Amino acid sequence: MENKIRQPQRWNELSIKDKISYIIAIMMIASGMLMAFLSFFLNAFNISTGVLLYVAQAFLCGGSIIGVSAYLKSKWLEIDTRASDKIERFIEEWQESQSNNKGRRKN
């Protein structure tokens, strides 16, 4: 049997939870970049400590959302594939045992 489990590859194939998490991650990273550029150019080429802390937290939050999501998807796919393989092997063994039992009954 062919393995039919796959990860969604396109934006419209993602669940709403994944779409929301990716949008939030992108917004956090974009807001950090925007804050850094605005602070740099509006404050005489100087970035204050508070802005740097915000930028660091925004990048950390956005990167974490994307990284954790990708890690959990890959682990879930691995578990799903392993379970599917075991179920397929169990069904094949059961079918072989059933066919062997029918052959014995006829003799």
DSSP file (Angstrom, degrees, kcal/mol; ACC not computed):
  #  RESIDUE AA STRUCTURE BP1 BP2  ACC     N-H-->O    O-->H-N    N-H-->O    O-->H-N    TCO  KAPPA ALPHA  PHI   PSI    X-CA   Y-CA   Z-CA
    1    1 A M              0   0    0      0, 0.0     2,-0.3     0, 0.0    87,-0.0   0.000 360.0 360.0 360.0 145.1    0.0    0.0    0.0
    2    2 A E        -     0   0    0      1,-0.1     2,-0.5     2,-0.0     0, 0.0  -0.662 360.0-115.1 -87.9 139.9    1.1    3.5   -0.8
    3    3 A N        -     0   0    0     -2,-0.3    -1,-0.1     1,-0.1    78,-0.0  -0.629  32.1-179.4 -76.0 118.4    1.6    5.9    2.1
    4    4 A K        +     0   0    0     -2,-0.5     2,-0.4     2,-0.0    -1,-0.1   0.341  42.3 113.1-103.3   5.6   -1.0    8.7    1.6
    5    5 A I        +     0   0    0     72,-0.1     2,-0.3    76,-0.0    -2,-0.0  -0.649  40.1 155.8 -81.2 130.2   -0.1   10.9    4.6
    6    6 A R        -     0   0    0     -2,-0.4    -2,-0.0     0, 0.0     3,-0.0  -0.983  41.2-109.2-150.4 160.1    1.4   14.2    3.7
    7    7 A Q        -     0   0    0     -2,-0.3     2,-0.2     1,-0.1    67,-0.0  -0.628  44.7 -97.8 -87.1 148.6    1.8   17.7    5.0
    8    8 A P        -     0   0    0      0, 0.0    -1,-0.1     0, 0.0     6,-0.0  -0.470  36.2-172.7 -65.2 136.5   -0.2   20.6    3.6
    9    9 A Q        +     0   0    0     -2,-0.2     2,-0.3     5,-0.0    -2,-0.0   0.630  58.3  58.9-106.5 -18.8    2.0   22.5    1.1
   10   10 A R  S >> S-     0   0    0      1,-0.1     3,-1.2     0, 0.0     4,-0.5  -0.773  82.1-116.4-117.5 159.6   -0.1   25.5    0.2
   11   11 A W  G >4 S+     0   0    0     -2,-0.3     3,-1.3     1,-0.3    -1,-0.1   0.891 114.3  53.1 -59.9 -42.2   -1.6   28.3    2.2
   12   12 A N  G 34 S+     0   0    0      1,-0.3    -1,-0.3     7,-0.0     7,-0.0   0.599 103.4  58.8 -74.1  -8.8   -5.2   27.3    1.5
   13   13 A E  G <4 S+     0   0    0     -3,-1.2    -1,-0.3     2,-0.1    -2,-0.2   0.567  86.9  98.9 -90.6 -10.5   -4.6   23.8    2.7
   14   14 A L  S << S-     0   0    0     -3,-1.3     2,-0.1    -4,-0.5    -5,-0.0  -0.402  79.3-111.1 -76.1 153.1   -3.5   24.9    6.2
   15   15 A S     >  -     0   0    0      1,-0.1     4,-2.2    -2,-0.1     5,-0.2  -0.358  30.5-107.7 -75.3 164.2   -5.9   24.9    9.1
   16   16 A I  H  > S+     0   0    0      1,-0.2     4,-2.5     2,-0.2     5,-0.2   0.853 119.5  57.0 -63.7 -34.4   -7.2   28.1   10.6
   17   17 A K  H  > S+     0   0    0      1,-0.2     4,-2.2     2,-0.2    -1,-0.2   0.915 108.7  45.7 -62.5 -43.7   -5.0   27.6   13.7
   18   18 A D  H  > S+     0   0    0      2,-0.2     4,-2.4     1,-0.2     5,-0.2   0.899 111.6  51.9 -66.7 -40.8   -1.9   27.4   11.5
   19   19 A K  H  X S+     0   0    0     -4,-2.2     4,-2.4     1,-0.2    -2,-0.2   0.928 111.0  47.7 -61.5 -44.7   -2.8   30.4    9.4
   20   20 A I  H  X S+     0   0    0     -4,-2.5     4,-2.5     1,-0.2    -2,-0.2   0.915 112.0  49.5 -63.5 -42.8   -3.4   32.5   12.6
   21   21 A S  H  X S+     0   0    0     -4,-2.2     4,-2.3     1,-0.2    -1,-0.2   0.903 112.4  47.0 -66.3 -39.5   -0.1   31.4   14.1
   22   22 A Y  H  X S+     0   0    0     -4,-2.4     4,-2.5     2,-0.2    -1,-0.2   0.896 112.0  50.7 -67.6 -38.9    1.9   32.2   10.9
   23   23 A I  H  X S+     0   0    0     -4,-2.4     4,-2.4    -5,-0.2    -2,-0.2   0.925 111.7  47.5 -63.5 -43.8    0.1   35.6   10.6
   24   24 A I  H  X S+     0   0    0     -4,-2.5     4,-2.4     2,-0.2    -2,-0.2   0.913 112.1  50.2 -63.7 -42.2    1.0   36.5   14.2
   25   25 A A  H  X S+     0   0    0     -4,-2.3     4,-2.3     1,-0.2    -2,-0.2   0.926 112.3  46.3 -62.7 -44.7    4.6   35.4   13.7
   26   26 A I  H  X S+     0   0    0     -4,-2.5     4,-2.6     1,-0.2    -1,-0.2   0.894 112.5  50.9 -64.9 -39.6    5.0   37.5   10.5
   27   27 A M  H  X S+     0   0    0     -4,-2.4     4,-2.6    -5,-0.2    -2,-0.2   0.890 109.8  50.3 -65.6 -38.8    3.4   40.5   12.2
   28   28 A M  H  X S+     0   0    0     -4,-2.4     4,-2.0     2,-0.2    -2,-0.2   0.937 113.5  44.4 -64.5 -46.3    5.7   40.2   15.2
   29   29 A I  H  X S+     0   0    0     -4,-2.3     4,-2.2     1,-0.2    -2,-0.2   0.922 115.3  48.2 -64.7 -43.5    8.8   40.0   13.0
   30   30 A A  H  X S+     0   0    0     -4,-2.6     4,-2.6     1,-0.2    -2,-0.2   0.893 110.6  51.2 -65.0 -39.1    7.6   42.9   10.8
   31   31 A S  H  X S+     0   0    0     -4,-2.6     4,-2.6     2,-0.2    -1,-0.2   0.879 109.2  51.3 -67.6 -35.5    6.7   45.0   13.8
   32   32 A G  H  X S+     0   0    0     -4,-2.0     4,-2.1     2,-0.2    -2,-0.2   0.920 112.4  45.7 -64.2 -43.6   10.2   44.5   15.3
   33   33 A M  H  X S+     0   0    0     -4,-2.2     4,-2.5     2,-0.2    -2,-0.2   0.923 113.9  48.7 -65.3 -43.6   11.8   45.5   12.0
   34   34 A L  H  X S+     0   0    0     -4,-2.6     4,-2.8     1,-0.2     5,-0.3   0.916 111.3  50.1 -62.5 -44.1    9.6   48.5   11.7
   35   35 A M  H  X S+     0   0    0     -4,-2.6     4,-2.4     1,-0.2     5,-0.2   0.904 111.3  49.0 -61.9 -41.7   10.2   49.6   15.2
   36   36 A A  H  X S+     0   0    0     -4,-2.1     4,-2.3     2,-0.2    -2,-0.2   0.933 113.9  45.1 -64.8 -46.1   14.0   49.3   14.8
   37   37 A F  H  X S+     0   0    0     -4,-2.5     4,-2.6     2,-0.2     5,-0.3   0.929 115.1  47.2 -64.8 -44.8   14.0   51.3   11.5
   38   38 A L  H  X S+     0   0    0     -4,-2.8     4,-2.3     1,-0.2     5,-0.2   0.927 114.0  47.3 -63.2 -43.9   11.7   54.0   12.8
   39   39 A S  H  X S+     0   0    0     -4,-2.4     4,-1.2    -5,-0.3     7,-0.5   0.901 113.5  49.1 -63.9 -40.1   13.7   54.4   16.0
   40   40 A F  H  <>S+     0   0    0     -4,-2.3     5,-1.7    -5,-0.2     6,-0.5   0.933 118.7  35.7 -65.8 -47.4   17.0   54.5   14.2
   41   41 A F  H  <5S+     0   0    0     -4,-2.6     3,-0.4     1,-0.2    -2,-0.2   0.758 119.9  46.7 -84.0 -23.9   16.0   57.1   11.6
   42   42 A L  H  <5S+     0   0    0     -4,-2.3    -1,-0.2    -5,-0.3    -2,-0.2   0.645 109.5  53.8 -91.3 -14.9   13.8   59.3   13.8
   43   43 A N  T  <5S-     0   0    0     -4,-1.2     3,-0.2    -5,-0.2    -1,-0.2  -0.231 123.7 -88.7-113.9  43.3   16.2   59.5   16.8
   44   44 A A  T   5S-     0   0    0     -3,-0.4    -3,-0.2     1,-0.2    -2,-0.1   0.907  86.6 -51.5  54.6  49.7   19.3   60.7   15.1
   45   45 A F  S   <S+     0   0    0     -5,-1.7     2,-0.4     1,-0.2    -1,-0.2   0.863 110.5 122.4  59.1  41.0   20.7   57.3   14.2
   46   46 A N        -     0   0    0     -7,-0.5     2,-0.5    -6,-0.5    -3,-0.2  -0.999  47.6-157.0-134.4 134.2   20.3   56.0   17.8
   47   47 A I        -     0   0    0     -2,-0.4    -7,-0.1    -3,-0.1   -11,-0.1  -0.954  20.5-136.8-112.4 123.2   18.3   53.0   19.0
   48   48 A S     >  -     0   0    0     -2,-0.5     4,-2.0     1,-0.1     5,-0.2  -0.254  22.0-110.0 -76.3 165.5   17.2   53.1   22.7
   49   49 A T  H  > S+     0   0    0      1,-0.2     4,-2.4     2,-0.2     5,-0.2   0.882 116.3  55.2 -63.5 -40.4   17.4   50.1   25.0
   50   50 A G  H  > S+     0   0    0      1,-0.2     4,-2.2     2,-0.2    -1,-0.2   0.891 108.0  48.9 -60.8 -40.7   13.7   49.7   25.2
   51   51 A V  H  > S+     0   0    0      2,-0.2     4,-2.8     1,-0.2    -1,-0.2   0.912 110.1  51.3 -66.8 -41.7   13.4   49.5   21.4
   52   52 A L  H  X S+     0   0    0     -4,-2.0     4,-2.5     1,-0.2    -2,-0.2   0.893 109.5  50.6 -62.5 -39.0   16.1   46.9   21.3
   53   53 A L  H  X S+     0   0    0     -4,-2.4     4,-2.5     2,-0.2    -1,-0.2   0.915 111.6  47.9 -63.9 -42.2   14.4   44.8   23.9
   54   54 A Y  H  X S+     0   0    0     -4,-2.2     4,-2.8     2,-0.2    -2,-0.2   0.931 111.9  49.2 -63.5 -45.1   11.1   45.0   22.0
   55   55 A V  H  X S+     0   0    0     -4,-2.8     4,-2.5     2,-0.2     5,-0.2   0.921 112.0  48.8 -60.4 -44.6   12.9   44.0   18.7
   56   56 A A  H  X S+     0   0    0     -4,-2.5     4,-2.4     1,-0.2    -1,-0.2   0.923 113.7  46.0 -62.2 -44.4   14.6   41.1   20.4
   57   57 A Q  H  X S+     0   0    0     -4,-2.5     4,-2.7     2,-0.2     5,-0.2   0.880 111.9  51.6 -67.0 -37.6   11.3   39.9   22.0
   58   58 A A  H  X S+     0   0    0     -4,-2.8     4,-2.7     2,-0.2     5,-0.2   0.929 112.8  44.7 -65.1 -44.6    9.4   40.3   18.7
   59   59 A F  H  X S+     0   0    0     -4,-2.5     4,-2.6    -5,-0.2     5,-0.3   0.904 114.5  49.6 -65.4 -40.3   12.0   38.2   16.8
   60   60 A L  H  X S+     0   0    0     -4,-2.4     4,-2.1    -5,-0.2    -2,-0.2   0.924 113.7  45.2 -64.2 -44.7   12.1   35.6   19.5
   61   61 A C  H  X S+     0   0    0     -4,-2.7     4,-2.4     2,-0.2    -2,-0.2   0.946 116.0  45.3 -64.9 -49.2    8.3   35.3   19.6
   62   62 A G  H  X S+     0   0    0     -4,-2.7     4,-2.0     1,-0.2    -2,-0.2   0.918 115.5  46.6 -62.4 -44.3    7.9   35.2   15.8
   63   63 A G  H  X S+     0   0    0     -4,-2.6     4,-2.8    -5,-0.2    -1,-0.2   0.871 111.7  51.9 -66.1 -36.3   10.7   32.7   15.4
   64   64 A S  H  X S+     0   0    0     -4,-2.1     4,-2.9    -5,-0.3     5,-0.4   0.911 107.9  51.0 -66.6 -42.2    9.5   30.5   18.2
   65   65 A I  H  X S+     0   0    0     -4,-2.4     4,-1.8     1,-0.2    -2,-0.2   0.940 115.7  41.5 -60.9 -46.6    6.0   30.4   16.7
   66   66 A I  H  X S+     0   0    0     -4,-2.0     4,-2.2    -5,-0.2    -2,-0.2   0.923 118.0  46.6 -67.6 -44.1    7.3   29.3   13.3
   67   67 A G  H  X S+     0   0    0     -4,-2.8     4,-2.4     2,-0.2    -2,-0.2   0.916 113.7  45.8 -66.8 -44.8    9.9   26.9   14.7
   68   68 A V  H  X S+     0   0    0     -4,-2.9     4,-2.8    -5,-0.2     5,-0.2   0.905 112.7  51.9 -66.3 -40.4    7.6   25.2   17.2
   69   69 A S  H  X S+     0   0    0     -4,-1.8     4,-2.2    -5,-0.4    -2,-0.2   0.930 112.0  45.4 -61.2 -45.7    4.9   24.8   14.6
   70   70 A A  H  X S+     0   0    0     -4,-2.2     4,-2.1     2,-0.2    -2,-0.2   0.902 114.0  49.6 -65.1 -40.9    7.3   23.2   12.1
   71   71 A Y  H  X S+     0   0    0     -4,-2.4     4,-2.4     2,-0.2    -2,-0.2   0.933 112.0  47.0 -64.7 -46.2    8.8   20.9   14.7
   72   72 A L  H  X S+     0   0    0     -4,-2.8     4,-2.6     1,-0.2     5,-0.2   0.883 111.1  52.1 -65.5 -37.6    5.4   19.7   16.0
   73   73 A K  H  X S+     0   0    0     -4,-2.2     4,-2.4    -5,-0.2    -1,-0.2   0.920 110.9  47.4 -62.8 -42.7    4.1   19.1   12.4
   74   74 A S  H  X S+     0   0    0     -4,-2.1     4,-2.1     2,-0.2    -2,-0.2   0.905 114.0  46.8 -67.8 -39.4    7.2   17.0   11.5
   75   75 A K  H  X S+     0   0    0     -4,-2.4     4,-2.5     2,-0.2     5,-0.2   0.911 112.5  49.9 -67.2 -41.2    6.9   15.0   14.7
   76   76 A W  H  X S+     0   0    0     -4,-2.6     4,-2.8     1,-0.2    -2,-0.2   0.903 110.8  49.8 -63.8 -40.2    3.1   14.5   14.2
   77   77 A L  H  X S+     0   0    0     -4,-2.4     4,-2.5     2,-0.2    -1,-0.2   0.900 110.7  50.5 -63.9 -40.0    3.8   13.4   10.7
   78   78 A E  H  X S+     0   0    0     -4,-2.1     4,-2.4     2,-0.2    -2,-0.2   0.922 113.5  44.4 -63.2 -45.3    6.4   10.9   11.9
   79   79 A I  H  X S+     0   0    0     -4,-2.5     4,-2.6     2,-0.2     5,-0.2   0.914 113.9  50.6 -65.3 -43.1    4.1    9.4   14.5
   80   80 A D  H  X S+     0   0    0     -4,-2.8     4,-2.3    -5,-0.2    -2,-0.2   0.902 111.6  47.6 -62.0 -42.4    1.2    9.3   12.0
   81   81 A T  H  X S+     0   0    0     -4,-2.5     4,-2.5     2,-0.2    -2,-0.2   0.918 112.0  49.6 -65.5 -44.0    3.4    7.5    9.5
   82   82 A R  H  X S+     0   0    0     -4,-2.4     4,-2.2     1,-0.2    -2,-0.2   0.919 112.4  47.4 -61.8 -43.8    4.7    5.0   12.0
   83   83 A A  H  X S+     0   0    0     -4,-2.6     4,-2.4     1,-0.2    -1,-0.2   0.905 111.4  51.2 -64.1 -41.3    1.2    4.2   13.2
   84   84 A S  H  X S+     0   0    0     -4,-2.3     4,-2.5    -5,-0.2    -2,-0.2   0.909 109.6  50.2 -62.8 -42.3   -0.1    3.8    9.7
   85   85 A D  H  X S+     0   0    0     -4,-2.5     4,-2.5     2,-0.2    -2,-0.2   0.914 111.2  48.4 -62.3 -42.8    2.8    1.4    8.9
   86   86 A K  H  X S+     0   0    0     -4,-2.2     4,-2.4     2,-0.2    -2,-0.2   0.901 111.6  49.4 -65.4 -40.5    2.0   -0.7   11.9
   87   87 A I  H  X S+     0   0    0     -4,-2.4     4,-2.4     2,-0.2    -1,-0.2   0.921 111.3  49.4 -64.5 -42.9   -1.7   -0.8   11.1
   88   88 A E  H  X S+     0   0    0     -4,-2.5     4,-2.5     2,-0.2    -2,-0.2   0.916 111.8  48.6 -62.5 -43.1   -0.9   -1.9    7.5
   89   89 A R  H  X S+     0   0    0     -4,-2.5     4,-2.5     1,-0.2    -1,-0.2   0.907 111.1  50.7 -63.1 -40.9    1.4   -4.6    8.7
   90   90 A F  H  X S+     0   0    0     -4,-2.4     4,-2.4     2,-0.2    -2,-0.2   0.913 111.2  47.8 -62.7 -43.2   -1.1   -5.9   11.2
   91   91 A I  H  X S+     0   0    0     -4,-2.4     4,-2.7     2,-0.2    -2,-0.2   0.914 112.1  49.7 -64.7 -43.1   -3.8   -6.0    8.5
   92   92 A E  H  X S+     0   0    0     -4,-2.5     4,-2.3     2,-0.2    -2,-0.2   0.918 112.5  47.2 -62.5 -43.0   -1.5   -7.8    6.1
   93   93 A E  H  X S+     0   0    0     -4,-2.5     4,-2.4     2,-0.2    -1,-0.2   0.900 112.6  49.8 -64.4 -40.0   -0.6  -10.4    8.8
   94   94 A W  H  X S+     0   0    0     -4,-2.4     4,-2.1     2,-0.2    -2,-0.2   0.907 110.7  49.1 -65.7 -41.4   -4.2  -10.9    9.7
   95   95 A Q  H  X S+     0   0    0     -4,-2.7     4,-2.4     2,-0.2    -2,-0.2   0.894 111.4  50.0 -64.9 -39.5   -5.2  -11.4    6.1
   96   96 A E  H  X S+     0   0    0     -4,-2.3     4,-2.3     1,-0.2    -2,-0.2   0.910 111.0  48.7 -64.2 -41.5   -2.4  -13.9    5.7
   97   97 A S  H  X S+     0   0    0     -4,-2.4     4,-2.1     2,-0.2    -2,-0.2   0.873 111.4  50.4 -67.2 -35.2   -3.5  -15.8    8.8
   98   98 A Q  H  X S+     0   0    0     -4,-2.1     4,-2.0     2,-0.2    -2,-0.2   0.903 111.4  47.5 -67.8 -40.8   -7.1  -15.8    7.5
   99   99 A S  H  X S+     0   0    0     -4,-2.4     4,-1.8     1,-0.2    -2,-0.2   0.872 112.1  50.5 -69.6 -34.6   -6.1  -17.2    4.1
  100  100 A N  H  X S+     0   0    0     -4,-2.3     4,-1.7     2,-0.2    -2,-0.2   0.882 109.8  50.7 -67.6 -38.1   -3.9  -19.8    5.8
  101  101 A N  H  X S+     0   0    0     -4,-2.1     4,-1.8     2,-0.2    -2,-0.2   0.874 109.4  50.1 -67.5 -37.4   -6.8  -20.9    8.0
  102  102 A K  H  X S+     0   0    0     -4,-2.0     4,-1.6     1,-0.2    -1,-0.2   0.883 109.3  52.3 -67.8 -37.9   -9.2  -21.2    5.1
  103  103 A G  H  X S+     0   0    0     -4,-1.8     4,-1.0     1,-0.2    -2,-0.2   0.869 109.8  48.7 -65.4 -36.9   -6.6  -23.3    3.2
  104  104 A R  H  < S+     0   0    0     -4,-1.7    -1,-0.2     1,-0.2    -2,-0.2   0.861 107.6  54.8 -70.2 -37.2   -6.3  -25.6    6.2
  105  105 A R  H  < S+     0   0    0     -4,-1.8    -1,-0.2     1,-0.2    -2,-0.2   0.854 105.0  53.5 -66.9 -34.5  -10.1  -26.0    6.6
  106  106 A K  H  <        0   0    0     -4,-1.6    -1,-0.2     1,-0.3    -2,-0.2   0.832 360.0 360.0 -70.2 -30.6  -10.5  -27.1    2.9
  107  107 A N     <        0   0    0     -4,-1.0    -1,-0.3    -5,-0.1    -2,-0.2   0.486 360.0 360.0 -79.5 360.0   -7.9  -29.9    3.4
